[in-house]
Amino acid sequence: MVQPGDNLGVAQVDLILDGKTLASLTEPPYAFPWQATAGEHTLRVVVTDRAGNTAEETLEFSVSP
């Protein structure tokens, strides 16, 4: 689960896995079930606040078979 915060409020959270959008969430909880697949992955989380400002974080990880 992603737990973003902002003094103006969060408008949207985008979850992007390996370059493909998994979900665009507009209400908490900011969680999305994902069936893990073996290999190297990159997760990018982009948070947009109610003023239109964005912040993002990228995490690289691997899943063992």
N, CA, C and O atoms as CSV, one atom per row, in Angstrom:
chain,resi,resn,atom,element,x,y,z
A,1,MET,N,N,0.853,-1.164,0.000
A,1,MET,CA,C,0.000,0.000,0.000
A,1,MET,C,C,0.906,1.236,0.000
A,1,MET,O,O,1.913,1.290,0.706
A,2,VAL,N,N,0.527,2.204,-0.794
A,2,VAL,CA,C,1.231,3.480,-0.860
A,2,VAL,C,C,0.528,4.435,0.096
A,2,VAL,O,O,-0.702,4.481,0.126
A,3,GLN,N,N,1.293,5.200,0.880
A,3,GLN,CA,C,0.700,6.129,1.840
A,3,GLN,C,C,1.186,7.547,1.570
A,3,GLN,O,O,2.003,8.078,2.322
A,4,PRO,N,N,0.683,8.169,0.489
A,4,PRO,CA,C,1.098,9.532,0.184
A,4,PRO,C,C,0.407,10.535,1.088
A,4,PRO,O,O,-0.644,10.251,1.662
A,5,GLY,N,N,1.009,11.716,1.209
A,5,GLY,CA,C,0.413,12.787,1.976
A,5,GLY,C,C,0.779,14.127,1.379
A,5,GLY,O,O,1.819,14.263,0.734
A,6,ASP,N,N,-0.064,15.109,1.588
A,6,ASP,CA,C,0.177,16.450,1.068
A,6,ASP,C,C,-0.677,17.423,1.856
A,6,ASP,O,O,-1.794,17.087,2.250
A,7,ASN,N,N,-0.166,18.632,2.093
A,7,ASN,CA,C,-0.934,19.615,2.864
A,7,ASN,C,C,-2.183,20.083,2.121
A,7,ASN,O,O,-3.119,20.568,2.757
A,8,LEU,N,N,-2.226,19.951,0.793
A,8,LEU,CA,C,-3.413,20.338,0.017
A,8,LEU,C,C,-4.334,19.158,-0.240
A,8,LEU,O,O,-5.471,19.344,-0.675
A,9,GLY,N,N,-3.872,17.973,0.017
A,9,GLY,CA,C,-4.650,16.770,-0.242
A,9,GLY,C,C,-4.213,16.095,-1.526
A,9,GLY,O,O,-3.826,16.760,-2.487
A,10,VAL,N,N,-4.276,14.787,-1.540
A,10,VAL,CA,C,-3.887,14.004,-2.699
A,10,VAL,C,C,-5.074,13.866,-3.641
A,10,VAL,O,O,-6.174,13.499,-3.228
A,11,ALA,N,N,-4.834,14.164,-4.908
A,11,ALA,CA,C,-5.888,14.028,-5.925
A,11,ALA,C,C,-5.819,12.680,-6.620
A,11,ALA,O,O,-6.851,12.082,-6.922
A,12,GLN,N,N,-4.587,12.189,-6.880
A,12,GLN,CA,C,-4.448,10.958,-7.644
A,12,GLN,C,C,-3.096,10.309,-7.367
A,12,GLN,O,O,-2.094,10.992,-7.149
A,13,VAL,N,N,-3.088,8.985,-7.378
A,13,VAL,CA,C,-1.863,8.201,-7.259
A,13,VAL,C,C,-1.826,7.246,-8.438
A,13,VAL,O,O,-2.740,6.443,-8.622
A,14,ASP,N,N,-0.766,7.333,-9.239
A,14,ASP,CA,C,-0.589,6.440,-10.381
A,14,ASP,C,C,0.476,5.422,-10.048
A,14,ASP,O,O,1.570,5.776,-9.609
A,15,LEU,N,N,0.155,4.149,-10.258
A,15,LEU,CA,C,1.093,3.054,-10.037
A,15,LEU,C,C,1.491,2.504,-11.404
A,15,LEU,O,O,0.643,2.025,-12.158
A,16,ILE,N,N,2.780,2.575,-11.720
A,16,ILE,CA,C,3.282,2.181,-13.030
A,16,ILE,C,C,4.328,1.100,-12.814
A,16,ILE,O,O,5.353,1.341,-12.176
A,17,LEU,N,N,4.076,-0.084,-13.342
A,17,LEU,CA,C,4.981,-1.208,-13.185
A,17,LEU,C,C,5.568,-1.572,-14.541
A,17,LEU,O,O,4.837,-1.875,-15.485
A,18,ASP,N,N,6.871,-1.542,-14.628
A,18,ASP,CA,C,7.584,-1.901,-15.855
A,18,ASP,C,C,7.059,-1.121,-17.063
A,18,ASP,O,O,6.938,-1.665,-18.160
A,19,GLY,N,N,6.750,0.160,-16.847
A,19,GLY,CA,C,6.320,1.035,-17.929
A,19,GLY,C,C,4.847,0.958,-18.275
A,19,GLY,O,O,4.394,1.658,-19.180
A,20,LYS,N,N,4.082,0.121,-17.575
A,20,LYS,CA,C,2.648,-0.024,-17.842
A,20,LYS,C,C,1.859,0.422,-16.623
A,20,LYS,O,O,2.159,0.013,-15.501
A,21,THR,N,N,0.859,1.252,-16.836
A,21,THR,CA,C,0.044,1.732,-15.725
A,21,THR,C,C,-0.802,0.595,-15.168
A,21,THR,O,O,-1.594,-0.015,-15.885
A,22,LEU,N,N,-0.623,0.319,-13.874
A,22,LEU,CA,C,-1.438,-0.685,-13.187
A,22,LEU,C,C,-2.754,-0.085,-12.727
A,22,LEU,O,O,-3.812,-0.700,-12.853
A,23,ALA,N,N,-2.671,1.137,-12.185
A,23,ALA,CA,C,-3.860,1.762,-11.617
A,23,ALA,C,C,-3.653,3.257,-11.462
A,23,ALA,O,O,-2.535,3.730,-11.262
A,24,SER,N,N,-4.755,3.992,-11.559
A,24,SER,CA,C,-4.804,5.410,-11.215
A,24,SER,C,C,-5.848,5.525,-10.116
A,24,SER,O,O,-7.047,5.412,-10.373
A,25,LEU,N,N,-5.389,5.748,-8.899
A,25,LEU,CA,C,-6.253,5.727,-7.720
A,25,LEU,C,C,-6.569,7.148,-7.263
A,25,LEU,O,O,-5.685,8.002,-7.203
A,26,THR,N,N,-7.828,7.389,-6.944
A,26,THR,CA,C,-8.237,8.730,-6.519
A,26,THR,C,C,-8.774,8.770,-5.091
A,26,THR,O,O,-9.123,9.838,-4.588
A,27,GLU,N,N,-8.840,7.615,-4.440
A,27,GLU,CA,C,-9.324,7.567,-3.063
A,27,GLU,C,C,-8.495,6.573,-2.253
A,27,GLU,O,O,-8.093,5.530,-2.769
A,28,PRO,N,N,-8.242,6.895,-0.988
A,28,PRO,CA,C,-7.550,5.933,-0.143
A,28,PRO,C,C,-8.463,4.740,0.149
A,28,PRO,O,O,-9.682,4.897,0.087
A,29,PRO,N,N,-7.944,3.583,0.456
A,29,PRO,CA,C,-6.515,3.315,0.538
A,29,PRO,C,C,-5.915,3.213,-0.862
A,29,PRO,O,O,-6.557,2.721,-1.790
A,30,TYR,N,N,-4.705,3.675,-0.998
A,30,TYR,CA,C,-4.018,3.649,-2.289
A,30,TYR,C,C,-3.316,2.299,-2.426
A,30,TYR,O,O,-2.098,2.196,-2.281
A,31,ALA,N,N,-4.103,1.283,-2.706
A,31,ALA,CA,C,-3.593,-0.085,-2.803
A,31,ALA,C,C,-4.160,-0.728,-4.059
A,31,ALA,O,O,-5.274,-0.423,-4.487
A,32,PHE,N,N,-3.369,-1.624,-4.641
A,32,PHE,CA,C,-3.794,-2.327,-5.847
A,32,PHE,C,C,-3.194,-3.725,-5.811
A,32,PHE,O,O,-1.976,-3.869,-5.705
A,33,PRO,N,N,-4.035,-4.766,-5.898
A,33,PRO,CA,C,-3.493,-6.122,-5.884
A,33,PRO,C,C,-2.742,-6.408,-7.181
A,33,PRO,O,O,-3.187,-6.035,-8.267
A,34,TRP,N,N,-1.606,-7.070,-7.052
A,34,TRP,CA,C,-0.787,-7.401,-8.214
A,34,TRP,C,C,-0.299,-8.827,-8.073
A,34,TRP,O,O,0.231,-9.206,-7.029
A,35,GLN,N,N,-0.475,-9.624,-9.122
A,35,GLN,CA,C,0.025,-10.989,-9.137
A,35,GLN,C,C,1.499,-10.940,-9.504
A,35,GLN,O,O,1.847,-10.668,-10.653
A,36,ALA,N,N,2.359,-11.200,-8.544
A,36,ALA,CA,C,3.806,-11.106,-8.755
A,36,ALA,C,C,4.272,-12.103,-9.807
A,36,ALA,O,O,3.808,-13.242,-9.860
A,37,THR,N,N,5.195,-11.649,-10.638
A,37,THR,CA,C,5.834,-12.521,-11.617
A,37,THR,C,C,7.335,-12.471,-11.381
A,37,THR,O,O,7.885,-11.435,-11.006
A,38,ALA,N,N,7.986,-13.599,-11.604
A,38,ALA,CA,C,9.420,-13.686,-11.366
A,38,ALA,C,C,10.177,-12.747,-12.302
A,38,ALA,O,O,9.788,-12.547,-13.453
A,39,GLY,N,N,11.258,-12.180,-11.788
A,39,GLY,CA,C,12.119,-11.339,-12.606
A,39,GLY,C,C,12.373,-9.989,-11.977
A,39,GLY,O,O,11.970,-9.716,-10.846
A,40,GLU,N,N,13.059,-9.144,-12.749
A,40,GLU,CA,C,13.395,-7.781,-12.329
A,40,GLU,C,C,12.235,-6.849,-12.690
A,40,GLU,O,O,11.657,-6.957,-13.771
A,41,HIS,N,N,11.904,-5.940,-11.785
A,41,HIS,CA,C,10.785,-5.030,-12.000
A,41,HIS,C,C,11.146,-3.615,-11.558
A,41,HIS,O,O,12.035,-3.409,-10.732
A,42,THR,N,N,10.434,-2.651,-12.126
A,42,THR,CA,C,10.549,-1.254,-11.721
A,42,THR,C,C,9.147,-0.731,-11.439
A,42,THR,O,O,8.276,-0.767,-12.309
A,43,LEU,N,N,8.933,-0.247,-10.224
A,43,LEU,CA,C,7.660,0.349,-9.841
A,43,LEU,C,C,7.869,1.851,-9.716
A,43,LEU,O,O,8.769,2.305,-9.009
A,44,ARG,N,N,7.033,2.616,-10.405
A,44,ARG,CA,C,7.078,4.075,-10.300
A,44,ARG,C,C,5.734,4.527,-9.747
A,44,ARG,O,O,4.682,4.137,-10.253
A,45,VAL,N,N,5.774,5.343,-8.715
A,45,VAL,CA,C,4.567,5.889,-8.092
A,45,VAL,C,C,4.579,7.389,-8.316
A,45,VAL,O,O,5.524,8.076,-7.927
A,46,VAL,N,N,3.519,7.900,-8.948
A,46,VAL,CA,C,3.394,9.332,-9.210
A,46,VAL,C,C,2.181,9.837,-8.434
A,46,VAL,O,O,1.062,9.356,-8.617
A,47,VAL,N,N,2.424,10.813,-7.568
A,47,VAL,CA,C,1.360,11.391,-6.745
A,47,VAL,C,C,1.092,12.811,-7.222
A,47,VAL,O,O,2.016,13.607,-7.390
A,48,THR,N,N,-0.174,13.115,-7.438
A,48,THR,CA,C,-0.596,14.461,-7.853
A,48,THR,C,C,-1.469,15.040,-6.749
A,48,THR,O,O,-2.421,14.400,-6.302
A,49,ASP,N,N,-1.136,16.274,-6.305
A,49,ASP,CA,C,-1.967,16.896,-5.281
A,49,ASP,C,C,-3.095,17.702,-5.917
A,49,ASP,O,O,-3.190,17.790,-7.141
A,50,ARG,N,N,-3.934,18.279,-5.093
A,50,ARG,CA,C,-5.118,18.996,-5.589
A,50,ARG,C,C,-4.762,20.283,-6.329
A,50,ARG,O,O,-5.611,20.851,-7.015
A,51,ALA,N,N,-3.521,20.750,-6.199
A,51,ALA,CA,C,-3.071,21.938,-6.929
A,51,ALA,C,C,-2.429,21.564,-8.267
A,51,ALA,O,O,-2.052,22.441,-9.044
A,52,GLY,N,N,-2.303,20.248,-8.536
A,52,GLY,CA,C,-1.700,19.802,-9.790
A,52,GLY,C,C,-0.208,19.538,-9.716
A,52,GLY,O,O,0.409,19.183,-10.720
A,53,ASN,N,N,0.385,19.709,-8.526
A,53,ASN,CA,C,1.804,19.407,-8.352
A,53,ASN,C,C,2.006,17.900,-8.310
A,53,ASN,O,O,1.149,17.173,-7.808
A,54,THR,N,N,3.129,17.427,-8.832
A,54,THR,CA,C,3.398,15.995,-8.812
A,54,THR,C,C,4.729,15.701,-8.119
A,54,THR,O,O,5.644,16.523,-8.092
A,55,ALA,N,N,4.791,14.514,-7.573
A,55,ALA,CA,C,6.033,13.972,-7.009
A,55,ALA,C,C,6.047,12.507,-7.385
A,55,ALA,O,O,4.999,11.871,-7.497
A,56,GLU,N,N,7.245,11.975,-7.578
A,56,GLU,CA,C,7.311,10.559,-7.915
A,56,GLU,C,C,8.483,9.879,-7.229
A,56,GLU,O,O,9.467,10.511,-6.845
A,57,GLU,N,N,8.341,8.584,-7.093
A,57,GLU,CA,C,9.359,7.745,-6.488
A,57,GLU,C,C,9.444,6.472,-7.323
A,57,GLU,O,O,8.428,5.942,-7.773
A,58,THR,N,N,10.665,5.989,-7.522
A,58,THR,CA,C,10.872,4.770,-8.295
A,58,THR,C,C,11.589,3.736,-7.443
A,58,THR,O,O,12.528,4.055,-6.714
A,59,LEU,N,N,11.134,2.493,-7.544
A,59,LEU,CA,C,11.717,1.401,-6.792
A,59,LEU,C,C,11.999,0.254,-7.745
A,59,LEU,O,O,11.111,-0.194,-8.470
A,60,GLU,N,N,13.241,-0.220,-7.743
A,60,GLU,CA,C,13.599,-1.390,-8.537
A,60,GLU,C,C,13.680,-2.574,-7.583
A,60,GLU,O,O,14.242,-2.465,-6.493
A,61,PHE,N,N,13.115,-3.709,-7.998
A,61,PHE,CA,C,13.122,-4.893,-7.142
A,61,PHE,C,C,13.067,-6.152,-8.001
A,61,PHE,O,O,12.776,-6.099,-9.196
A,62,SER,N,N,13.352,-7.275,-7.370
A,62,SER,CA,C,13.274,-8.545,-8.097
A,62,SER,C,C,12.398,-9.519,-7.318
A,62,SER,O,O,12.313,-9.462,-6.091
A,63,VAL,N,N,11.750,-10.410,-8.058
A,63,VAL,CA,C,10.913,-11.447,-7.479
A,63,VAL,C,C,11.531,-12.780,-7.872
A,63,VAL,O,O,11.742,-13.048,-9.055
A,64,SER,N,N,11.816,-13.605,-6.891
A,64,SER,CA,C,12.396,-14.920,-7.150
A,64,SER,C,C,11.289,-15.907,-7.513
A,64,SER,O,O,10.177,-15.822,-6.992
A,65,PRO,N,N,11.600,-16.841,-8.406
A,65,PRO,CA,C,10.582,-17.843,-8.780
A,65,PRO,C,C,10.255,-18.786,-7.629
A,65,PRO,O,O,9.423,-19.681,-7.781
